[in-house]
Amino acid sequence: MRKFITAALLAAVALPTAAAPAAASTQSNRELRRDRQDIREERRDLRDAYRRGDARDIRRERRDVRQAHREYREDLRDRDRAWGRDDWRRYRTNNRAVFARGSWNAPFRYTRFRPGLRIGSPYYGTRYVIADPWRYHLPRAARHQSWVRHYNDVLLVDTRRGTVINVLPGFYW
């Protein structure tokens, strides 16, 4: 009897937590939708203020648009944190073997890159592209972008222009 009661209590405790992410996702998606709608309304108000030409109204509406954007970004960040998205640091700490790639060297010298820098195509050739970024919990690369390994760093590169978009230094152990 004691085992049955313990199992029932465990099931009662486990079920609400299993359903919670779906409810949290729906709520955060609603919040994001509402924030995007607020941004559209604030932009509309700003256009109206420009038409009226009152400087105080324009300043106030610009401030409201900035505030609406800020709230949207915060809700987006909260949603990503709740789902553990793009949290490669925590994943790397818990799964060290995945990131231990041994001594890997390119045929060119190490250079510390920063976003906005243009690099040559040998740096982001097919040999250095990370084919499975989801394995490392990296965010998905957009069209014409790819994650590239450069020694122990990882670069997000715009493959059409050769521009570095993001740098994750010391990514591999």
One Martini backbone bead per residue (centre of mass of N, CA, C, O) as a GRO file, in nm:
protein
  173
    1MET     BB    1   0.058   0.063  -0.020
    2ARG     BB    2   0.300   0.257   0.003
    3LYS     BB    3   0.386   0.231  -0.296
    4PHE     BB    4   0.126   0.342  -0.419
    5ILE     BB    5   0.136   0.624  -0.286
    6THR     BB    6   0.414   0.705  -0.390
    7ALA     BB    7   0.346   0.680  -0.691
    8ALA     BB    8   0.113   0.885  -0.689
    9LEU     BB    9   0.279   1.128  -0.593
   10LEU     BB   10   0.485   1.127  -0.821
   11ALA     BB   11   0.279   1.161  -1.049
   12ALA     BB   12   0.158   1.431  -0.947
   13VAL     BB   13   0.428   1.585  -0.965
   14ALA     BB   14   0.511   1.519  -1.269
   15LEU     BB   15   0.275   1.618  -1.451
   16PRO     BB   16   0.284   1.930  -1.426
   17THR     BB   17   0.583   1.953  -1.534
   18ALA     BB   18   0.524   1.834  -1.818
   19ALA     BB   19   0.302   2.066  -1.891
   20ALA     BB   20   0.450   2.342  -1.847
   21PRO     BB   21   0.605   2.406  -2.115
   22ALA     BB   22   0.352   2.440  -2.291
   23ALA     BB   23   0.231   2.674  -2.128
   24ALA     BB   24   0.477   2.860  -2.143
   25SER     BB   25   0.488   2.876  -2.449
   26THR     BB   26   0.211   2.999  -2.497
   27GLN     BB   27   0.254   3.249  -2.325
   28SER     BB   28   0.510   3.358  -2.467
   29ASN     BB   29   0.385   3.374  -2.750
   30ARG     BB   30   0.172   3.579  -2.669
   31GLU     BB   31   0.367   3.795  -2.573
   32LEU     BB   32   0.518   3.829  -2.840
   33ARG     BB   33   0.271   3.908  -3.008
   34ARG     BB   34   0.199   4.156  -2.835
   35ASP     BB   35   0.469   4.304  -2.876
   36ARG     BB   36   0.453   4.329  -3.183
   37GLN     BB   37   0.191   4.491  -3.177
   38ASP     BB   38   0.305   4.729  -3.015
   39ILE     BB   39   0.515   4.812  -3.219
   40ARG     BB   40   0.319   4.881  -3.447
   41GLU     BB   41   0.160   5.097  -3.292
   42GLU     BB   42   0.401   5.283  -3.226
   43ARG     BB   43   0.478   5.338  -3.520
   44ARG     BB   44   0.212   5.465  -3.598
   45ASP     BB   45   0.230   5.697  -3.394
   46LEU     BB   46   0.494   5.813  -3.509
   47ARG     BB   47   0.385   5.882  -3.789
   48ASP     BB   48   0.171   6.077  -3.682
   49ALA     BB   49   0.372   6.270  -3.544
   50TYR     BB   50   0.516   6.352  -3.805
   51ARG     BB   51   0.266   6.477  -3.939
   52ARG     BB   52   0.215   6.692  -3.713
   53GLY     BB   53   0.514   6.805  -3.595
   54ASP     BB   54   0.561   6.741  -3.291
   55ALA     BB   55   0.837   6.710  -3.097
   56ARG     BB   56   0.725   6.581  -2.838
   57ASP     BB   57   0.573   6.349  -2.971
   58ILE     BB   58   0.815   6.222  -3.111
   59ARG     BB   59   0.980   6.158  -2.860
   60ARG     BB   60   0.766   5.986  -2.719
   61GLU     BB   61   0.734   5.774  -2.949
   62ARG     BB   62   1.025   5.680  -2.958
   63ARG     BB   63   1.032   5.578  -2.669
   64ASP     BB   64   0.802   5.368  -2.707
   65VAL     BB   65   0.942   5.200  -2.922
   66ARG     BB   66   1.190   5.124  -2.755
   67GLN     BB   67   1.030   4.986  -2.528
   68ALA     BB   68   0.895   4.769  -2.704
   69HIS     BB   69   1.159   4.639  -2.799
   70ARG     BB   70   1.270   4.568  -2.521
   71GLU     BB   71   1.037   4.378  -2.435
   72TYR     BB   72   1.071   4.179  -2.665
   73ARG     BB   73   1.365   4.094  -2.606
   74GLU     BB   74   1.311   3.990  -2.319
   75ASP     BB   75   1.102   3.772  -2.394
   76LEU     BB   76   1.287   3.618  -2.586
   77ARG     BB   77   1.508   3.557  -2.376
   78ASP     BB   78   1.325   3.407  -2.175
   79ARG     BB   79   1.239   3.182  -2.365
   80ASP     BB   80   1.522   3.073  -2.427
   81ARG     BB   81   1.594   3.008  -2.131
   82ALA     BB   82   1.357   2.812  -2.068
   83TRP     BB   83   1.459   2.614  -2.319
   84GLY     BB   84   1.784   2.627  -2.361
   85ARG     BB   85   1.872   2.809  -2.578
   86ASP     BB   86   2.187   2.882  -2.677
   87ASP     BB   87   2.338   2.699  -2.435
   88TRP     BB   88   2.653   2.601  -2.476
   89ARG     BB   89   2.798   2.630  -2.203
   90ARG     BB   90   2.639   2.426  -2.037
   91TYR     BB   91   2.675   2.192  -2.230
   92ARG     BB   92   2.987   2.189  -2.221
   93THR     BB   93   3.016   2.132  -1.917
   94ASN     BB   94   2.844   1.850  -1.933
   95ASN     BB   95   3.001   1.783  -2.239
   96ARG     BB   96   3.323   1.752  -2.286
   97ALA     BB   97   3.365   1.531  -2.510
   98VAL     BB   98   3.242   1.688  -2.751
   99PHE     BB   99   3.474   1.934  -2.723
  100ALA     BB  100   3.704   1.719  -2.752
  101ARG     BB  101   3.928   1.749  -3.043
  102GLY     BB  102   4.199   1.801  -2.997
  103SER     BB  103   4.458   1.865  -3.209
  104TRP     BB  104   4.381   2.142  -3.414
  105ASN     BB  105   4.509   2.239  -3.737
  106ALA     BB  106   4.584   2.468  -3.958
  107PRO     BB  107   4.767   2.587  -4.245
  108PHE     BB  108   4.735   2.837  -4.059
  109ARG     BB  109   4.745   3.087  -3.860
  110TYR     BB  110   4.656   3.230  -3.580
  111THR     BB  111   4.357   3.435  -3.549
  112ARG     BB  112   4.197   3.703  -3.406
  113PHE     BB  113   3.868   3.752  -3.433
  114ARG     BB  114   3.610   3.986  -3.536
  115PRO     BB  115   3.342   4.145  -3.583
  116GLY     BB  116   3.341   4.265  -3.932
  117LEU     BB  117   3.550   4.097  -4.053
  118ARG     BB  118   3.742   4.015  -4.327
  119ILE     BB  119   3.780   3.703  -4.492
  120GLY     BB  120   3.908   3.442  -4.635
  121SER     BB  121   3.806   3.150  -4.792
  122PRO     BB  122   4.000   2.946  -4.644
  123TYR     BB  123   3.859   2.984  -4.355
  124TYR     BB  124   3.556   2.885  -4.496
  125GLY     BB  125   3.584   2.614  -4.584
  126THR     BB  126   3.464   2.291  -4.596
  127ARG     BB  127   3.677   2.183  -4.386
  128TYR     BB  128   3.565   2.406  -4.142
  129VAL     BB  129   3.283   2.326  -4.131
  130ILE     BB  130   3.004   2.291  -3.927
  131ALA     BB  131   2.770   2.042  -3.988
  132ASP     BB  132   2.670   2.013  -3.656
  133PRO     BB  133   2.555   2.257  -3.453
  134TRP     BB  134   2.341   2.107  -3.271
  135ARG     BB  135   2.550   1.938  -3.109
  136TYR     BB  136   2.653   2.232  -2.966
  137HIS     BB  137   2.416   2.442  -2.934
  138LEU     BB  138   2.389   2.611  -3.179
  139PRO     BB  139   2.274   2.835  -3.362
  140ARG     BB  140   2.118   2.889  -3.638
  141ALA     BB  141   2.206   2.940  -3.952
  142ALA     BB  142   2.170   3.134  -4.194
  143ARG     BB  143   2.161   3.234  -4.490
  144HIS     BB  144   2.484   3.242  -4.596
  145GLN     BB  145   2.577   3.078  -4.337
  146SER     BB  146   2.853   2.970  -4.111
  147TRP     BB  147   3.011   2.747  -3.913
  148VAL     BB  148   3.353   2.789  -3.799
  149ARG     BB  149   3.670   2.657  -3.758
  150HIS     BB  150   3.933   2.814  -3.542
  151TYR     BB  151   4.065   2.614  -3.380
  152ASN     BB  152   3.906   2.700  -3.070
  153ASP     BB  153   3.722   2.854  -3.251
  154VAL     BB  154   3.408   3.014  -3.346
  155LEU     BB  155   3.255   3.107  -3.657
  156LEU     BB  156   3.038   3.341  -3.804
  157VAL     BB  157   2.981   3.332  -4.159
  158ASP     BB  158   2.959   3.518  -4.446
  159THR     BB  159   2.987   3.357  -4.753
  160ARG     BB  160   2.958   3.595  -4.958
  161ARG     BB  161   3.167   3.817  -4.804
  162GLY     BB  162   3.352   3.724  -4.550
  163THR     BB  163   3.202   3.789  -4.279
  164VAL     BB  164   3.215   3.835  -3.947
  165ILE     BB  165   2.958   3.793  -3.703
  166ASN     BB  166   3.073   3.569  -3.496
  167VAL     BB  167   3.244   3.495  -3.176
  168LEU     BB  168   3.378   3.187  -3.013
  169PRO     BB  169   3.593   3.173  -2.779
  170GLY     BB  170   3.700   2.877  -2.659
  171PHE     BB  171   3.506   2.636  -2.742
  172TYR     BB  172   3.724   2.443  -2.726
  173TRP     BB  173   3.942   2.244  -2.522
   0.00000   0.00000   0.00000
